[in-house]
Amino acid sequence: METTDQTRHAAATDLHRAALTCLAALRAKSVALTGYLEALIDARLAGRVTLITPRDADQRGAALSLQLECPRDAARAAFDGLRARGFVPDWREPGVIRAAPVPFYNGFDDAWRFVDALAALTDRPP
């Protein structure tokens, strides 16, 4: 079977359009998922966690940097607790946990579970 340059170009154009559509959907899910995680953090972790990542979705990727409002060792213990529960955040000094919901395989329930775990790990007696 012989293909012409025009056929090859048409196939490449179709692939390119499909990839752009897929990337747009992926970015939309990423923005929604990260925004949901941000809203959960604001609602459930106020006073315990400060978001230090820009709030404008156009100014950030999927990762949120969370400054824990506790001593460094307590923040590190919370990070270790998240890892023990199966989450894979990043640690940054001093006491910053970076969480990045990945739209390829994370869902909104994962964001809820992450905040639920972090709330339990940073729960302080009144």
N, CA, C and O atoms as a GROMACS GRO file, in nm:
protein
  504
    1MET      N    1   0.085  -0.119   0.000
    1MET     CA    2   0.000   0.000   0.000
    1MET      C    3   0.088   0.124   0.000
    1MET      O    4   0.181   0.136   0.080
    2GLU      N    5   0.059   0.212  -0.087
    2GLU     CA    6   0.139   0.333  -0.101
    2GLU      C    7   0.060   0.452  -0.049
    2GLU      O    8  -0.059   0.468  -0.079
    3THR      N    9   0.125   0.536   0.029
    3THR     CA   10   0.060   0.657   0.079
    3THR      C   11   0.125   0.777   0.015
    3THR      O   12   0.244   0.777  -0.016
    4THR      N   13   0.046   0.877  -0.004
    4THR     CA   14   0.098   1.001  -0.062
    4THR      C   15   0.139   1.095   0.048
    4THR      O   16   0.104   1.076   0.164
    5ASP      N   17   0.214   1.196   0.013
    5ASP     CA   18   0.251   1.299   0.110
    5ASP      C   19   0.127   1.365   0.167
    5ASP      O   20   0.122   1.399   0.286
    6GLN      N   21   0.027   1.384   0.083
    6GLN     CA   22  -0.097   1.449   0.128
    6GLN      C   23  -0.168   1.360   0.232
    6GLN      O   24  -0.221   1.411   0.331
    7THR      N   25  -0.168   1.230   0.211
    7THR     CA   26  -0.230   1.136   0.307
    7THR      C   27  -0.154   1.138   0.438
    7THR      O   28  -0.213   1.141   0.546
    8ARG      N   29  -0.022   1.136   0.430
    8ARG     CA   30   0.060   1.143   0.552
    8ARG      C   31   0.036   1.273   0.627
    8ARG      O   32   0.023   1.273   0.749
    9HIS      N   33   0.029   1.383   0.554
    9HIS     CA   34   0.005   1.512   0.618
    9HIS      C   35  -0.132   1.514   0.686
    9HIS      O   36  -0.145   1.564   0.798
   10ALA      N   37  -0.233   1.461   0.618
   10ALA     CA   38  -0.368   1.457   0.676
   10ALA      C   39  -0.369   1.373   0.804
   10ALA      O   40  -0.431   1.411   0.903
   11ALA      N   41  -0.300   1.259   0.802
   11ALA     CA   42  -0.294   1.173   0.921
   11ALA      C   43  -0.221   1.244   1.035
   11ALA      O   44  -0.264   1.238   1.150
   12ALA      N   45  -0.112   1.312   1.003
   12ALA     CA   46  -0.037   1.385   1.106
   12ALA      C   47  -0.121   1.499   1.163
   12ALA      O   48  -0.118   1.525   1.283
   13THR      N   49  -0.195   1.567   1.077
   13THR     CA   50  -0.282   1.676   1.122
   13THR      C   51  -0.390   1.623   1.215
   13THR      O   52  -0.420   1.684   1.318
   14ASP      N   53  -0.450   1.510   1.180
   14ASP     CA   54  -0.552   1.448   1.265
   14ASP      C   55  -0.495   1.411   1.402
   14ASP      O   56  -0.557   1.435   1.505
   15LEU      N   57  -0.376   1.352   1.402
   15LEU     CA   58  -0.310   1.316   1.528
   15LEU      C   59  -0.283   1.440   1.612
   15LEU      O   60  -0.304   1.439   1.734
   16HIS      N   61  -0.236   1.545   1.549
   16HIS     CA   62  -0.206   1.670   1.620
   16HIS      C   63  -0.332   1.728   1.683
   16HIS      O   64  -0.330   1.769   1.799
   17ARG      N   65  -0.441   1.732   1.607
   17ARG     CA   66  -0.568   1.783   1.660
   17ARG      C   67  -0.616   1.699   1.778
   17ARG      O   68  -0.663   1.754   1.878
   18ALA      N   69  -0.605   1.567   1.766
   18ALA     CA   70  -0.647   1.479   1.876
   18ALA      C   71  -0.562   1.503   2.000
   18ALA      O   72  -0.614   1.506   2.112
   19ALA      N   73  -0.432   1.520   1.980
   19ALA     CA   74  -0.342   1.545   2.094
   19ALA      C   75  -0.377   1.677   2.161
   19ALA      O   76  -0.379   1.685   2.284
   20LEU      N   77  -0.404   1.781   2.083
   20LEU     CA   78  -0.440   1.911   2.142
   20LEU      C   79  -0.571   1.902   2.219
   20LEU      O   80  -0.584   1.962   2.326
   21THR      N   81  -0.667   1.829   2.167
   21THR     CA   82  -0.795   1.810   2.236
   21THR      C   83  -0.772   1.737   2.367
   21THR      O   84  -0.827   1.774   2.471
   22CYS      N   85  -0.691   1.633   2.363
   22CYS     CA   86  -0.660   1.556   2.483
   22CYS      C   87  -0.586   1.642   2.586
   22CYS      O   88  -0.619   1.638   2.705
   23LEU      N   89  -0.489   1.719   2.542
   23LEU     CA   90  -0.414   1.805   2.632
   23LEU      C   91  -0.504   1.912   2.695
   23LEU      O   92  -0.490   1.944   2.813
   24ALA      N   93  -0.596   1.966   2.617
   24ALA     CA   94  -0.688   2.067   2.672
   24ALA      C   95  -0.776   2.005   2.779
   24ALA      O   96  -0.800   2.066   2.883
   25ALA      N   97  -0.825   1.884   2.756
   25ALA     CA   98  -0.908   1.815   2.855
   25ALA      C   99  -0.826   1.782   2.979
   25ALA      O  100  -0.875   1.793   3.092
   26LEU      N  101  -0.703   1.741   2.959
   26LEU     CA  102  -0.615   1.708   3.071
   26LEU      C  103  -0.585   1.833   3.154
   26LEU      O  104  -0.587   1.826   3.277
   27ARG      N  105  -0.557   1.945   3.091
   27ARG     CA  106  -0.532   2.069   3.164
   27ARG      C  107  -0.658   2.114   3.238
   27ARG      O  108  -0.649   2.162   3.351
   28ALA      N  109  -0.773   2.100   3.176
   28ALA     CA  110  -0.898   2.138   3.242
   28ALA      C  111  -0.920   2.053   3.367
   28ALA      O  112  -0.960   2.105   3.471
   29LYS      N  113  -0.893   1.923   3.358
   29LYS     CA  114  -0.908   1.838   3.476
   29LYS      C  115  -0.805   1.878   3.582
   29LYS      O  116  -0.837   1.880   3.701
   30SER      N  117  -0.684   1.908   3.540
   30SER     CA  118  -0.580   1.948   3.634
   30SER      C  119  -0.619   2.074   3.710
   30SER      O  120  -0.604   2.082   3.832
   31VAL      N  121  -0.669   2.174   3.637
   31VAL     CA  122  -0.710   2.300   3.701
   31VAL      C  123  -0.825   2.274   3.799
   31VAL      O  124  -0.824   2.326   3.910
   32ALA      N  125  -0.922   2.194   3.757
   32ALA     CA  126  -1.035   2.163   3.845
   32ALA      C  127  -0.992   2.085   3.968
   32ALA      O  128  -1.036   2.114   4.080
   33LEU      N  129  -0.907   1.986   3.948
   33LEU     CA  130  -0.862   1.901   4.058
   33LEU      C  131  -0.776   1.979   4.158
   33LEU      O  132  -0.794   1.965   4.279
   34THR      N  133  -0.685   2.060   4.108
   34THR     CA  134  -0.601   2.141   4.197
   34THR      C  135  -0.685   2.248   4.267
   34THR      O  136  -0.663   2.276   4.385
   35GLY      N  137  -0.781   2.305   4.197
   35GLY     CA  138  -0.871   2.401   4.259
   35GLY      C  139  -0.955   2.338   4.369
   35GLY      O  140  -0.980   2.400   4.472
   36TYR      N  141  -0.999   2.215   4.347
   36TYR     CA  142  -1.075   2.143   4.449
   36TYR      C  143  -0.988   2.116   4.570
   36TYR      O  144  -1.031   2.135   4.684
   37LEU      N  145  -0.864   2.072   4.548
   37LEU     CA  146  -0.771   2.049   4.658
   37LEU      C  147  -0.749   2.180   4.736
   37LEU      O  148  -0.749   2.179   4.859
   38GLU      N  149  -0.730   2.288   4.666
   38GLU     CA  150  -0.712   2.419   4.730
   38GLU      C  151  -0.833   2.455   4.816
   38GLU      O  152  -0.817   2.499   4.929
   39ALA      N  153  -0.952   2.436   4.763
   39ALA     CA  154  -1.075   2.469   4.838
   39ALA      C  155  -1.089   2.382   4.962
   39ALA      O  156  -1.130   2.430   5.068
   40LEU      N  157  -1.055   2.254   4.951
   40LEU     CA  158  -1.059   2.165   5.067
   40LEU      C  159  -0.960   2.208   5.174
   40LEU      O  160  -0.991   2.208   5.293
   41ILE      N  161  -0.841   2.246   5.132
   41ILE     CA  162  -0.738   2.291   5.226
   41ILE      C  163  -0.787   2.417   5.298
   41ILE      O  164  -0.774   2.428   5.420
   42ASP      N  165  -0.843   2.510   5.222
   42ASP     CA  166  -0.895   2.633   5.283
   42ASP      C  167  -1.005   2.603   5.384
   42ASP      O  168  -1.009   2.660   5.492
   43ALA      N  169  -1.095   2.512   5.347
   43ALA     CA  170  -1.211   2.484   5.431
   43ALA      C  171  -1.178   2.400   5.554
   43ALA      O  172  -1.234   2.421   5.662
   44ARG      N  173  -1.087   2.305   5.539
   44ARG     CA  174  -1.066   2.207   5.646
   44ARG      C  175  -0.936   2.225   5.723
   44ARG      O  176  -0.921   2.170   5.832
   45LEU      N  177  -0.843   2.301   5.668
   45LEU     CA  178  -0.711   2.311   5.733
   45LEU      C  179  -0.673   2.455   5.767
   45LEU      O  180  -0.556   2.483   5.794
   46ALA      N  181  -0.770   2.544   5.767
   46ALA     CA  182  -0.741   2.684   5.802
   46ALA      C  183  -0.680   2.691   5.941
   46ALA      O  184  -0.728   2.628   6.035
   47GLY      N  185  -0.573   2.769   5.952
   47GLY     CA  186  -0.504   2.784   6.080
   47GLY      C  187  -0.396   2.680   6.103
   47GLY      O  188  -0.309   2.698   6.188
   48ARG      N  189  -0.401   2.573   6.027
   48ARG     CA  190  -0.299   2.468   6.039
   48ARG      C  191  -0.207   2.463   5.919
   48ARG      O  192  -0.092   2.418   5.928
   49VAL      N  193  -0.257   2.510   5.805
   49VAL     CA  194  -0.183   2.506   5.680
   49VAL      C  195  -0.204   2.638   5.606
   49VAL      O  196  -0.316   2.688   5.597
   50THR      N  197  -0.095   2.693   5.553
   50THR     CA  198  -0.103   2.812   5.469
   50THR      C  199  -0.057   2.775   5.330
   50THR      O  200   0.052   2.722   5.311
   51LEU      N  201  -0.141   2.804   5.232
   51LEU     CA  202  -0.105   2.779   5.093
   51LEU      C  203  -0.008   2.889   5.049
   51LEU      O  204  -0.042   3.007   5.054
   52ILE      N  205   0.112   2.850   5.005
   52ILE     CA  206   0.210   2.950   4.962
   52ILE      C  207   0.229   2.951   4.810
   52ILE      O  208   0.312   3.025   4.758
   53THR      N  209   0.152   2.869   4.741
   53THR     CA  210   0.152   2.867   4.595
   53THR      C  211   0.058   2.976   4.545
   53THR      O  212  -0.042   3.005   4.612
   54PRO      N  213   0.086   3.037   4.431
   54PRO     CA  214  -0.009   3.134   4.377
   54PRO      C  215  -0.149   3.072   4.362
   54PRO      O  216  -0.162   2.955   4.325
   55ARG      N  217  -0.250   3.149   4.391
   55ARG     CA  218  -0.387   3.099   4.383
   55ARG      C  219  -0.442   3.104   4.242
   55ARG      O  220  -0.538   3.032   4.211
   56ASP      N  221  -0.385   3.184   4.157
   56ASP     CA  222  -0.429   3.193   4.018
   56ASP      C  223  -0.380   3.070   3.942
   56ASP      O  224  -0.259   3.044   3.934
   57ALA      N  225  -0.473   2.993   3.887
   57ALA     CA  226  -0.438   2.869   3.816
   57ALA      C  227  -0.343   2.894   3.699
   57ALA      O  228  -0.265   2.806   3.663
   58ASP      N  229  -0.348   3.011   3.640
   58ASP     CA  230  -0.258   3.043   3.529
   58ASP      C  231  -0.116   3.072   3.576
   58ASP      O  232  -0.023   3.079   3.495
   59GLN      N  233  -0.098   3.088   3.707
   59GLN     CA  234   0.033   3.119   3.764
   59GLN      C  235   0.101   2.996   3.825
   59GLN      O  236   0.210   3.006   3.881
   60ARG      N  237   0.038   2.880   3.813
   60ARG     CA  238   0.092   2.760   3.876
   60ARG      C  239   0.061   2.638   3.790
   60ARG      O  240  -0.019   2.644   3.697
   61GLY      N  241   0.126   2.530   3.823
   61GLY     CA  242   0.092   2.401   3.764
   61GLY      C  243  -0.004   2.330   3.857
   61GLY      O  244  -0.092   2.391   3.916
   62ALA      N  245   0.014   2.200   3.869
   62ALA     CA  246  -0.076   2.120   3.953
   62ALA      C  247  -0.033   2.116   4.100
   62ALA      O  248  -0.113   2.083   4.187
   63ALA      N  249   0.092   2.150   4.128
   63ALA     CA  250   0.144   2.137   4.264
   63ALA      C  251   0.101   2.253   4.352
   63ALA      O  252   0.101   2.369   4.310
   64LEU      N  253   0.066   2.221   4.476
   64LEU     CA  254   0.039   2.321   4.579
   64LEU      C  255   0.143   2.304   4.689
   64LEU      O  256   0.169   2.193   4.734
   65SER      N  257   0.202   2.414   4.731
   65SER     CA  258   0.298   2.413   4.842
   65SER      C  259   0.226   2.456   4.968
   65SER      O  260   0.167   2.564   4.974
   66LEU      N  261   0.232   2.370   5.069
   66LEU     CA  262   0.158   2.390   5.194
   66LEU      C  263   0.255   2.411   5.308
   66LEU      O  264   0.330   2.321   5.345
   67GLN      N  265   0.254   2.532   5.364
   67GLN     CA  266   0.337   2.562   5.481
   67GLN      C  267   0.258   2.518   5.603
   67GLN      O  268   0.152   2.574   5.631
   68LEU      N  269   0.308   2.420   5.676
   68LEU     CA  270   0.240   2.374   5.795
   68LEU      C  271   0.270   2.469   5.910
   68LEU      O  272   0.385   2.505   5.934
   69GLU      N  273   0.166   2.510   5.981
   69GLU     CA  274   0.178   2.607   6.090
   69GLU      C  275   0.202   2.533   6.222
   69GLU      O  276   0.119   2.535   6.313
   70CYS      N  277   0.317   2.470   6.228
   70CYS     CA  278   0.357   2.395   6.347
   70CYS      C  279   0.509   2.386   6.345
   70CYS      O  280   0.571   2.421   6.245
   71PRO      N  281   0.570   2.339   6.453
   71PRO     CA  282   0.715   2.323   6.450
   71PRO      C  283   0.759   2.228   6.338
   71PRO      O  284   0.684   2.140   6.296
   72ARG      N  285   0.879   2.248   6.292
   72ARG     CA  286   0.934   2.172   6.180
   72ARG      C  287   0.922   2.022   6.203
   72ARG      O  288   0.884   1.950   6.111
   73ASP      N  289   0.954   1.973   6.323
   73ASP     CA  290   0.949   1.829   6.348
   73ASP      C  291   0.807   1.774   6.339
   73ASP      O  292   0.786   1.662   6.292
   74ALA      N  293   0.710   1.853   6.382
   74ALA     CA  294   0.569   1.811   6.370
   74ALA      C  295   0.526   1.809   6.223
   74ALA      O  296   0.452   1.720   6.181
   75ALA      N  297   0.574   1.908   6.145
   75ALA     CA  298   0.544   1.911   6.002
   75ALA      C  299   0.604   1.789   5.933
   75ALA      O  300   0.541   1.727   5.848
   76ARG      N  301   0.728   1.756   5.971
   76ARG     CA  302   0.793   1.640   5.910
   76ARG      C  303   0.720   1.510   5.948
   76ARG      O  304   0.709   1.419   5.866
   77ALA      N  305   0.672   1.503   6.070
   77ALA     CA  306   0.594   1.386   6.113
   77ALA      C  307   0.465   1.374   6.032
   77ALA      O  308   0.424   1.264   5.996
   78ALA      N  309   0.401   1.487   6.002
   78ALA     CA  310   0.280   1.485   5.919
   78ALA      C  311   0.314   1.437   5.778
   78ALA      O  312   0.241   1.356   5.720
   79PHE      N  313   0.426   1.486   5.723
   79PHE     CA  314   0.472   1.440   5.592
   79PHE      C  315   0.495   1.289   5.593
   79PHE      O  316   0.448   1.218   5.504
   80ASP      N  317   0.566   1.241   5.694
   80ASP     CA  318   0.593   1.097   5.704
   80ASP      C  319   0.463   1.018   5.719
   80ASP      O  320   0.452   0.908   5.665
   81GLY      N  321   0.366   1.074   5.790
   81GLY     CA  322   0.236   1.010   5.805
   81GLY      C  323   0.162   1.000   5.672
   81GLY      O  324   0.096   0.900   5.644
   82LEU      N  325   0.172   1.104   5.592
   82LEU     CA  326   0.111   1.100   5.458
   82LEU      C  327   0.174   0.990   5.374
   82LEU      O  328   0.105   0.914   5.306
   83ARG      N  329   0.307   0.982   5.379
   83ARG     CA  330   0.378   0.878   5.302
   83ARG      C  331   0.335   0.738   5.350
   83ARG      O  332   0.314   0.648   5.269
   84ALA      N  333   0.322   0.722   5.481
   84ALA     CA  334   0.281   0.592   5.536
   84ALA      C  335   0.140   0.554   5.491
   84ALA      O  336   0.106   0.436   5.485
   85ARG      N  337   0.058   0.654   5.459
   85ARG     CA  338  -0.079   0.629   5.412
   85ARG      C  339  -0.087   0.612   5.260
   85ARG      O  340  -0.196   0.600   5.205
   86GLY      N  341   0.027   0.613   5.193
   86GLY     CA  342   0.030   0.588   5.050
   86GLY      C  343   0.034   0.710   4.961
   86GLY      O  344   0.034   0.698   4.839
   87PHE      N  345   0.039   0.829   5.020
   87PHE     CA  346   0.051   0.951   4.940
   87PHE      C  347   0.198   0.975   4.906
   87PHE      O  348   0.286   0.926   4.977
   88VAL      N  349   0.223   1.048   4.800
   88VAL     CA  350   0.361   1.074   4.757
   88VAL      C  351   0.383   1.225   4.742
   88VAL      O  352   0.401   1.275   4.631
   89PRO      N  353   0.381   1.297   4.855
   89PRO     CA  354   0.411   1.441   4.849
   89PRO      C  355   0.562   1.464   4.846
   89PRO      O  356   0.640   1.370   4.863
   90ASP      N  357   0.601   1.589   4.825
   90ASP     CA  358   0.742   1.629   4.834
   90ASP      C  359   0.760   1.706   4.964
   90ASP      O  360   0.667   1.768   5.015
   91TRP      N  361   0.881   1.700   5.018
   91TRP     CA  362   0.917   1.774   5.139
   91TRP      C  363   1.011   1.887   5.101
   91TRP      O  364   1.107   1.866   5.027
   92ARG      N  365   0.984   2.006   5.151
   92ARG     CA  366   1.072   2.121   5.132
   92ARG      C  367   1.092   2.188   5.268
   92ARG      O  368   0.997   2.204   5.345
   93GLU      N  369   1.212   2.225   5.296
   93GLU     CA  370   1.241   2.297   5.420
   93GLU      C  371   1.194   2.440   5.407
   93GLU      O  372   1.200   2.495   5.296
   94PRO      N  373   1.149   2.502   5.510
   94PRO     CA  374   1.127   2.448   5.644
   94PRO      C  375   0.978   2.416   5.665
   94PRO      O  376   0.896   2.507   5.678
   95GLY      N  377   0.944   2.293   5.667
   95GLY     CA  378   0.807   2.252   5.697
   95GLY      C  379   0.706   2.272   5.587
   95GLY      O  380   0.590   2.304   5.614
   96VAL      N  381   0.748   2.254   5.462
   96VAL     CA  382   0.657   2.271   5.349
   96VAL      C  383   0.634   2.135   5.283
   96VAL      O  384   0.728   2.062   5.252
   97ILE      N  385   0.508   2.103   5.263
   97ILE     CA  386   0.469   1.982   5.191
   97ILE      C  387   0.412   2.025   5.057
   97ILE      O  388   0.324   2.111   5.050
   98ARG      N  389   0.465   1.965   4.950
   98ARG     CA  390   0.410   1.993   4.816
   98ARG      C  391   0.325   1.874   4.774
   98ARG      O  392   0.369   1.759   4.779
   99ALA      N  393   0.203   1.904   4.734
   99ALA     CA  394   0.111   1.802   4.687
   99ALA      C  395   0.070   1.836   4.544
   99ALA      O  396   0.036   1.950   4.514
  100ALA      N  397   0.074   1.737   4.457
  100ALA     CA  398   0.039   1.760   4.317
  100ALA      C  399  -0.055   1.651   4.268
  100ALA      O  400  -0.011   1.541   4.234
  101PRO      N  401  -0.185   1.680   4.265
  101PRO     CA  402  -0.276   1.581   4.210
  101PRO      C  403  -0.253   1.569   4.060
  101PRO      O  404  -0.264   1.667   3.987
  102VAL      N  405  -0.223   1.450   4.014
  102VAL     CA  406  -0.188   1.427   3.874
  102VAL      C  407  -0.314   1.384   3.798
  102VAL      O  408  -0.371   1.279   3.828
  103PRO      N  409  -0.358   1.464   3.701
  103PRO     CA  410  -0.486   1.435   3.637
  103PRO      C  411  -0.490   1.304   3.558
  103PRO      O  412  -0.599   1.255   3.528
  104PHE      N  413  -0.376   1.247   3.525
  104PHE     CA  414  -0.374   1.118   3.456
  104PHE      C  415  -0.436   1.008   3.542
  104PHE      O  416  -0.508   0.922   3.492
  105TYR      N  417  -0.407   1.011   3.673
  105TYR     CA  418  -0.452   0.899   3.756
  105TYR      C  419  -0.509   0.938   3.892
  105TYR      O  420  -0.554   0.850   3.965
  106ASN      N  421  -0.511   1.066   3.928
  106ASN     CA  422  -0.576   1.106   4.052
  106ASN      C  423  -0.715   1.159   4.023
  106ASN      O  424  -0.742   1.217   3.918
  107GLY      N  425  -0.803   1.137   4.120
  107GLY     CA  426  -0.939   1.188   4.108
  107GLY      C  427  -0.972   1.278   4.226
  107GLY      O  428  -0.888   1.301   4.313
  108PHE      N  429  -1.093   1.329   4.226
  108PHE     CA  430  -1.137   1.419   4.332
  108PHE      C  431  -1.143   1.348   4.467
  108PHE      O  432  -1.122   1.410   4.572
  109ASP      N  433  -1.171   1.219   4.464
  109ASP     CA  434  -1.171   1.142   4.590
  109ASP      C  435  -1.032   1.135   4.649
  109ASP      O  436  -1.017   1.131   4.771
  110ASP      N  437  -0.928   1.132   4.565
  110ASP     CA  438  -0.791   1.132   4.615
  110ASP      C  439  -0.759   1.264   4.686
  110ASP      O  440  -0.691   1.264   4.789
  111ALA      N  441  -0.807   1.374   4.632
  111ALA     CA  442  -0.786   1.505   4.696
  111ALA      C  443  -0.854   1.506   4.833
  111ALA      O  444  -0.796   1.552   4.931
  112TRP      N  445  -0.976   1.454   4.840
  112TRP     CA  446  -1.049   1.447   4.967
  112TRP      C  447  -0.972   1.362   5.068
  112TRP      O  448  -0.954   1.402   5.183
  113ARG      N  449  -0.926   1.245   5.025
  113ARG     CA  450  -0.852   1.155   5.114
  113ARG      C  451  -0.723   1.220   5.164
  113ARG      O  452  -0.686   1.203   5.280
  114PHE      N  453  -0.653   1.293   5.076
  114PHE     CA  454  -0.530   1.360   5.116
  114PHE      C  455  -0.558   1.463   5.226
  114PHE      O  456  -0.489   1.466   5.327
  115VAL      N  457  -0.659   1.546   5.205
  115VAL     CA  458  -0.691   1.650   5.304
  115VAL      C  459  -0.742   1.586   5.433
  115VAL      O  460  -0.711   1.633   5.542
  116ASP      N  461  -0.819   1.480   5.421
  116ASP     CA  462  -0.867   1.408   5.538
  116ASP      C  463  -0.748   1.355   5.620
  116ASP      O  464  -0.746   1.368   5.742
  117ALA      N  465  -0.650   1.295   5.552
  117ALA     CA  466  -0.531   1.243   5.620
  117ALA      C  467  -0.450   1.356   5.683
  117ALA      O  468  -0.407   1.344   5.797
  118LEU      N  469  -0.429   1.464   5.609
  118LEU     CA  470  -0.351   1.575   5.663
  118LEU      C  471  -0.423   1.641   5.781
  118LEU      O  472  -0.359   1.685   5.876
  119ALA      N  473  -0.556   1.647   5.774
  119ALA     CA  474  -0.632   1.702   5.887
  119ALA      C  475  -0.611   1.616   6.011
  119ALA      O  476  -0.591   1.669   6.121
  120ALA      N  477  -0.614   1.486   5.995
  120ALA     CA  478  -0.593   1.397   6.109
  120ALA      C  479  -0.450   1.408   6.163
  120ALA      O  480  -0.428   1.404   6.284
  121LEU      N  481  -0.356   1.423   6.074
  121LEU     CA  482  -0.215   1.430   6.115
  121LEU      C  483  -0.177   1.563   6.179
  121LEU      O  484  -0.080   1.572   6.253
  122THR      N  485  -0.255   1.667   6.150
  122THR     CA  486  -0.222   1.799   6.207
  122THR      C  487  -0.324   1.841   6.313
  122THR      O  488  -0.323   1.955   6.358
  123ASP      N  489  -0.409   1.750   6.352
  123ASP     CA  490  -0.509   1.780   6.454
  123ASP      C  491  -0.438   1.810   6.585
  123ASP      O  492  -0.358   1.731   6.635
  124ARG      N  493  -0.469   1.927   6.640
  124ARG     CA  494  -0.408   1.970   6.766
  124ARG      C  495  -0.517   1.983   6.870
  124ARG      O  496  -0.628   2.027   6.840
  125PRO      N  497  -0.487   1.945   6.992
  125PRO     CA  498  -0.588   1.966   7.097
  125PRO      C  499  -0.617   2.115   7.114
  125PRO      O  500  -0.529   2.198   7.096
  126PRO      N  501  -0.743   2.148   7.150
  126PRO     CA  502  -0.777   2.292   7.165
  126PRO      C  503  -0.700   2.358   7.277
  126PRO      O  504  -0.718   2.477   7.302
   0.00000   0.00000   0.00000
